[in-house]
């Protein structure tokens, strides 16, 4: 009877909160020109001398340290400049997946590669919030002059994260937006600079491992996957990170205490997901129960009374595919940090 009551309560809380949840693009018009692109126009724009990444294309690819047999995803592949270069370096033993939001670009890449005799290229038309790449399938994700076009950075980068093999890497090349230094076009076109983009990528589960300085108006950075955990296995995300990501809809907060503790006082931003329920239901039943109520495309921060039970809840939710991040901060500590109590 108690378990049934808790499940009903959890369903009520989820329904109440999710009715008001809404994700927003960070830059709704950034991809307007790619809805029906004239490919020849963009070939002239992207593959020309004077464009920095074109002029330094050999250095950019050389720095990636590609090897025969690698699977590389060229994300935001555009007209396929780098797709074709990568394809020759990974050889027929490897594969390049050309990912772009515009079907016209993907079709052009596949056709141009076929004409050049490159048989190891596959095209994927992605969505605005996902690369649509298979999990655990990619050795290197390459994103050149495309990250600033991501409308849903966390969701897109989590799809990149999932696609990478355990030792997979990410290479990012993008414009360096610096007030008072960058061109007016860069200042107007990019919503933020390097520090913001790197922080967003890190939040999605990465860490910087290398940066090379051979570009003048852009930057080249290598990332690897990171579990973002302390020695005690709690998240390294700061209270400010948590507050900001909850506010912009990138994250949700769950409380794994029991119903009587919840009833005695809980956070307005939290959903109740009792540890007893997580432990008490078979994984397939639990997955069905939570799928429509707890989104898998958001960070899920998890708190309890003092940071202990979240460590028991984390592996269960991780098995179900959640980006679950246990907090060392308990209920009282979060209240002390300014998180609002429910009325």
C-alpha positions, 0 to 999 in steps of 0.5 A: 500500500505504501509503495503504491501511494508513493508511486501515485504521489510521484506521478502527481508531482511530475505531471504538475511540474512538467506541464510548465517545463519548456525548452528554448533555443539559445539562438532560434534564427541561427540556422535560418540560412540552412533550411533550404541552402543552395549548395553551390553558394556555400561551396564558394563561401566555405571552400575558398582562400581567405577563410581561415579554417580553409587556409589552415585545413591541413594543420587542423586535420594534422592536429587531430592525429587521425589513424587508419581504421578510426570512425570520425563524425564530422558534425556540422559537415557543411559542404564536406571540406573536412569530411573528404580530408578525414576520409582519406586519412582514416582509409577504407578501414575507417569511416567518416559520418558526415552530420548536418542539419541540412539534407542538401549538404548531406546529399552533396557530401555523399555524391561528391565523395562517391565521385572522388571514389571515397567509399567510407563516407556516410551521411546523417541528417541530424536534428536541432537537438541531436546528432542522431549518432548511434551510442558508443560508435565514434572514436573522434567527433570533429566540430568545426565552425558549427558549435555556435550554430547549436540551438540546444547545446546541452542536448546536442553535446550529450548526443555527442557524448553518448556516441563516443566510445569510452576513450573517444575524443572531441575536437572543437574549432570555432571563432574566437569572439573577443570584444574589442578585437574580433570582427564585427561579423564575429561579434554579431554572429556568435552568441558567446565567446570561447569561455562560455562554449568550453564551459557548456561542453564541460557541463555536458560531460567533457574536459579540455586535454589540449589546446593548439594555438596556430589560428588567429581568429579561431581556436582548436581544442581537444576534449575527452569524456569526464565523469565530473565526480569528486573523490566521494562520487558526488558531482563537481558541478557548483551550486551556481551551475546547478541553480543556472541549469535548473533555471534555464531548463537544462536540468531537473532536480529530484529528491530521493528521500522518502514520502514522510521526509518529503511531506515534512519539507521539500524544495519547490524545484524538486520532484520526489523519486524515493530511493525505496521505489528505485530499489523496489521496482525491476529495471524494466518496470522502473524505466517504463514508469519514469520514461514519460515523467523524468526526461533523459535529455536533461541533467538530473541532479539528485539530493537527499538528506545528507548526500548518502542515499543519492550515491545508492540512487545514482547507479540505478538511474545511470543504468536507465540512461540518465545523466544523473549527478548526485549532490553532496548538499542535503536538503537543509544545505540547499535551503541554506544556499537559497533554494526555495522551500515548497509552500 
